[in-house]
Amino acid sequence: MSSPKKSSFLNKAPQFWERRGPTSLILWPLSKVYGWVNEALDLINDLNLGRRKPQAVPIIIVGNIRVGGTGKTPIVIALAEQLARIGWRPGIISRGYGASALSTPLQVKSDSNPQKVGDEPVLIAKRTHNQFPIWVHPKRVLSIQSLLKHDPAVNVIISDDGLQHRSLVRWPAREGGRDIEFVVRDAREEGNGFLLPAGPLREPATRERDATLMTGSNTSSSHIDEYFLGRRAFTLASHLGRPYQLFNPSNTQSLAVIADTYLPNKITAVAAIGNPQRFFDDLLKQGIAGKGIGLADHASYSPEFFSSINAECILITEKDAVKCSAIHDERIWVVPMTLEIPNTLADWLQSILLRPDPNQYTL
């Protein structure tokens, strides 16, 4: 796949974020100010002047420290399904990025409007066939309250992002608690290592976490940086599934058949995700060589956009597909992707969640 097209600065990482150079060095003083502001906010948060209260059930936060997607949503899906298999009743909360302004928390179903609740929550609902309660709101505490009121049987909540959401009180597993903070890391790693705006990081790479979840083609159990020493990390393998036709999901064909049927210059892959190149690279490993169009994360689609693409076969992600329900183009095929939760991670999760609630002894 060719490199994706450039997109907006706010939704897609500029190239200077990936390596240090003149631009990043000029912006470095602003990064220091950004870091000081966050340190001050963390101090205020640690003092808990607002007397914020912990949640009634364990919270698992799947987040990242770099701007842009690192593959959190497929992990949320895989974690929820794994926890359900071993007897837990998971619920899911999300900010609903890209959604319209929400005055109150909303429950998400597979037929919800992604423009109203966000594309990622709708994707989760579709992939899990509405198996889990999903609620969205920028204030995650409100989502948790609504979720537990509506589904009191839920005994663990997974938050799609939220590491920087200070109002969400937690007692991390590393401190003896049963709340879990995951930092998701893909093949791009931490770029140039600078905080915003000189680099892609919202927090320093040394940020505390209960574990790091590594995704992407360049990650493996042998991939260790000096900042990983002594830290728990798990590698999650991803797999592309059998593509299905957008307007007729019962019509499927394998990636091998697509590669044999169409010439490379007649195939175009489109992705509006945090790291479009990962999608293109995964397709290339399956023998799909063609043009790649990378758009800003959460970008919307129109029939005119696809009509302008000169191709006989267009491949998109499932996250893109939830925003294309009104588009009827027989050339568009949706490529599902799944992640595997290692047994070591599942066992560790179970051991943490079975701990007694430490909050009941301190309140």
Buried (B, 14 or more C-beta within 10 A) or exposed (E): BBEBEEBEEEBBBBEBBBEBEEBBEEBBEBBEEBBEEBEEEEEEBEEEEEEEEBBBBBBBBBBBBBBBBBBBBBBBBBBBBBBBEEEBBBBBBBBBBBBEEBEEBBBBBBEBBBEBBBBBBBBBBBBBEBEBBBBBBBBBBBBBBBBBEEBEEBBBBBBBBBBBBBEBBBBBBBEEBBBBBBBBBBBBBBBBBBBBBBBBBBBBBEBEBBBBBBBBBEBEEEBEEEBBEEBBBBBBEBEBBEBBBBEEEEEBBEBEEBBEEBEEEBBBBBBBBBBBBBBBBBBBEBEBBBBBBBBBBBBBBEEEBBEEBEBEBBBBBBBBBBBBEEBEBEBBBBBBBBBEBBEEBBEBBBEBBEEEBBBEEEE
